[in-house]
Amino acid sequence: MQSMMSNNKIQMRHLERRAVVYLRQSSQKQVRRNLESQRLQYSLSDRAQAFGWRNVEVIDCDLGSSAAIGAAQREGFDRLIASVAVGEVGIVLSREVSRLSRRDKDWCQLLEVCQLFDTLIGDAEQIYDLSLLDDQLVLGIKGTMSVVELRILQMRMIAGMEAKARRGELKRLLPPGYVYDAVGKVALDPDQRVCEAMSLLFARFRKFWSVRQTFLSFQTEGIELPVNKRCGVGMKVVWQLPTYQFIKSVLQNPFYAGVYFWGRRPTQIAFEDGRLRKRSMSVRAPDQCKVFLHDHHPGYFDWATFEENQRMIRANSLKCESDGSVSAVRAGQGVLVGLLRCGHCGRKLHVHYWGKSGTAARYLCQGDYPAGGRYCLAFGGGMVDRRFSGELLNVLSPLGLRGALEALERMCATEDGRVHALRRQVEQLEYEAVRAFEQYNEVDPRNRLVAAELERRWNVKLEELEKLRESVRQLEEQTPALSEEQKAEVLGLGERLAHVWDSGHCPAETRKKIIRTVIEEVIVTLNAENDELHFIIHWKGGTHTEFRMPKPKSGVGRKTSAEDLEVVRRMAARYGDDSIARVLNKLGRRTVTGKRWNEQRVATARQRNGIPGQKHTIADPEILSLGQAVNYCGTSNQTIRKLVGAGILKMDQVVPWAPWEIKRSDLDSQEVRTILDRLRKTGKLVLKGDGADSQGDLFPQ
């Protein structure tokens, strides 16, 4: 009966246009696994041909695309609407209404367009004509039920997942280092190599206090870490050199602290570019997730350690919003970088490095300077670092011997983390080599194609094993046992901690690591009345100490000498800073810091002492230097020197080694011209009063 009614709705005007079969499945997982649903949807093309359509189009580009609110744009559905809107479609076939749409907006748009252009809609049961009120009502009810059905399914699934997650029983992909045991509980990976490799990662971070330095250590030493990789339809653990992002994600994952969490990255629906879009929000803090369970499973460290690691990672960031108590240990002489906080405004103090080598530290609080104000606090770092080091050593010196003993125990250990990790890798390769041999040994020797490949795999494993054993052997030779003299020397260093601290062999990075281990923060304020700095040290554990010191004065006792300033003052009227620097260097003069003079240092000395001048020498066409006089007269500099020495040519010189100043008018005088003309004709330099006129030729013709 329904078939007869459907046939009555199909008219010749519908058959003259083409039939469109629309296919959709909500996810790629359904596309891969629900193959029977695809077959049923594709079979609608046969149904269209049975009704009399010869031109049938199948739109299947939306397979794996969701039609829910906030989902991505559906290319196939948009093409369907466009084809109907130009009057090219006689019927739209879909297995069920939910395939066409899961939203009221899309469903109403399709019904409206189909009604305007006299297009039929068909599903697995019957055909609907939108010009009939009953069919409109039935399709409207089905569309509403489709939307409600989707919402109910979503609510049931989310409620079920959340209820299971609150019990800590919702299973998901576990990070490397964890597996599910026989009863479905989270447990540490039984593979000792996996657990030790992850423990090594966390230990390296605690050693370097930097994600990048931890990453570089694994890359430099060639230590592999376990990583989850998709293999077919499942996941497996593979070993490879870690990436920076992998190490950072592991360090920021609270799962390794024994915490179970769910709902850390929520989604929200926003209206963008005229349509609703679903997007992921920023990652929430672990304790702000919907589900947060402490001590859910064994952890590689406790929650307090995880929070400390996160503070350090945030503090290492170069962004201004970094709120950590300390910053990353970087190369630089300022040992209090990242520890100082202004006691007036509460901001962290920055460090600027000055000098040619960039090693002179200066701490400053920017205050409201970016808004057009002034700096809140600024002082030199050299004297402050030395005074602070003294306060630190007063506390740490009694503990120096204990630290030396612990260092001795570590140095006497026969292996470090790298050697241990490589040994575990050797054990793994030994197992794989044995497995490769067993597979090769079990194959029929007459099957040469298989036997040759298995033999090649066995040889590859043996080569990798031999190379790795050689690497372990070289590392063991590089860490020989300490002699009794070396042990005694280490103990002596512990007793002389202050000497070691001030030694040039103790790098600034080591000092910073020691300070950050025992100190949380240092508050500094300035007493403007007596120009005194007040420091309050917040030690780890809650103890506070304080000390005061005069604010370091900039440039005290480091003024340019009066002799050098006199040379600069006399030459600056005419000569540039570059010429003045050359003269000072030829005079053997040096700056207050013992450095050679250059153009920049001369300019700085002029500005500090209010001496006017210029960067380069002012050219005066009427005054020539020795070289310019030689070029002007076309003679040698020795001739000019003899003319000056005989008093025939006048020369001025501001200071010794300064350029000669010879007036052009003196070079153009009659007496000088006569002497130079005679020199060009006879090749003899005849000066006034030297009796050269009566002297005969040395080589007569």
Secondary structure as GFF3:
##gff-version 3
##sequence-region A 1 701
A	DSSP	alpha_helix	2	9	.	.	.	ID=ss1
A	DSSP	alpha_helix	12	15	.	.	.	ID=ss2
A	DSSP	beta_strand	18	25	.	.	.	ID=ss3
A	DSSP	alpha_helix	28	33	.	.	.	ID=ss4
A	DSSP	alpha_helix	35	42	.	.	.	ID=ss5
A	DSSP	alpha_helix	44	51	.	.	.	ID=ss6
A	DSSP	beta_strand	56	63	.	.	.	ID=ss7
A	DSSP	alpha_helix	75	85	.	.	.	ID=ss8
A	DSSP	beta_strand	89	93	.	.	.	ID=ss9
A	DSSP	alpha_helix	97	100	.	.	.	ID=ss10
A	DSSP	alpha_helix	104	116	.	.	.	ID=ss11
A	DSSP	beta_strand	120	122	.	.	.	ID=ss12
A	DSSP	beta_strand	127	128	.	.	.	ID=ss13
A	DSSP	alpha_helix	133	166	.	.	.	ID=ss14
A	DSSP	beta_strand	178	180	.	.	.	ID=ss15
A	DSSP	beta_strand	186	188	.	.	.	ID=ss16
A	DSSP	alpha_helix	192	208	.	.	.	ID=ss17
A	DSSP	alpha_helix	211	221	.	.	.	ID=ss18
A	DSSP	beta_strand	225	231	.	.	.	ID=ss19
A	DSSP	beta_strand	234	240	.	.	.	ID=ss20
A	DSSP	alpha_helix	244	251	.	.	.	ID=ss21
A	DSSP	three_ten_helix	254	257	.	.	.	ID=ss22
A	DSSP	beta_strand	260	262	.	.	.	ID=ss23
A	DSSP	beta_strand	267	272	.	.	.	ID=ss24
A	DSSP	beta_strand	275	280	.	.	.	ID=ss25
A	DSSP	three_ten_helix	286	288	.	.	.	ID=ss26
A	DSSP	beta_strand	291	293	.	.	.	ID=ss27
A	DSSP	alpha_helix	303	316	.	.	.	ID=ss28
A	DSSP	beta_strand	340	342	.	.	.	ID=ss29
A	DSSP	beta_strand	350	354	.	.	.	ID=ss30
A	DSSP	beta_strand	360	365	.	.	.	ID=ss31
A	DSSP	three_ten_helix	369	371	.	.	.	ID=ss32
A	DSSP	beta_strand	377	380	.	.	.	ID=ss33
A	DSSP	alpha_helix	382	396	.	.	.	ID=ss34
A	DSSP	three_ten_helix	397	399	.	.	.	ID=ss35
A	DSSP	alpha_helix	400	412	.	.	.	ID=ss36
A	DSSP	alpha_helix	417	442	.	.	.	ID=ss37
A	DSSP	alpha_helix	448	478	.	.	.	ID=ss38
A	DSSP	alpha_helix	484	495	.	.	.	ID=ss39
A	DSSP	alpha_helix	497	502	.	.	.	ID=ss40
A	DSSP	alpha_helix	508	518	.	.	.	ID=ss41
A	DSSP	beta_strand	519	527	.	.	.	ID=ss42
A	DSSP	beta_strand	532	539	.	.	.	ID=ss43
A	DSSP	beta_strand	544	550	.	.	.	ID=ss44
A	DSSP	alpha_helix	562	572	.	.	.	ID=ss45
A	DSSP	alpha_helix	577	586	.	.	.	ID=ss46
A	DSSP	alpha_helix	599	608	.	.	.	ID=ss47
A	DSSP	beta_strand	623	624	.	.	.	ID=ss48
A	DSSP	alpha_helix	626	633	.	.	.	ID=ss49
A	DSSP	alpha_helix	637	645	.	.	.	ID=ss50
A	DSSP	beta_strand	662	663	.	.	.	ID=ss51
A	DSSP	alpha_helix	664	667	.	.	.	ID=ss52
A	DSSP	alpha_helix	670	682	.	.	.	ID=ss53
A	DSSP	three_ten_helix	692	694	.	.	.	ID=ss54
###
